[in-house]
Amino acid sequence: MQPQYQAEIDTYSVPKMELVKEDIDGFIVKLQGFHSEFADCFEREAARQKFYQYMVGQFSG
């Protein structure tokens, strides 16, 4: 439930976008690069992979 002052204004609206296949070509490579930036944050490989799976899940349908 939003506070009244937030309910009156559409503060959290997401802009509409038209995506085509060309817009997402190479996206997984960029996501893997982004993920590698956090490698030092995880001591175990299993935790590192769970983080990657989480990120992929956030972009799935």
Secondary structure by P-SEA (a helix, b strand, c coil): cccaaaaacccbbbbbbbbccccccaaaaaaaaaaaaaccccccaaaaaaaaaaaaaaacc
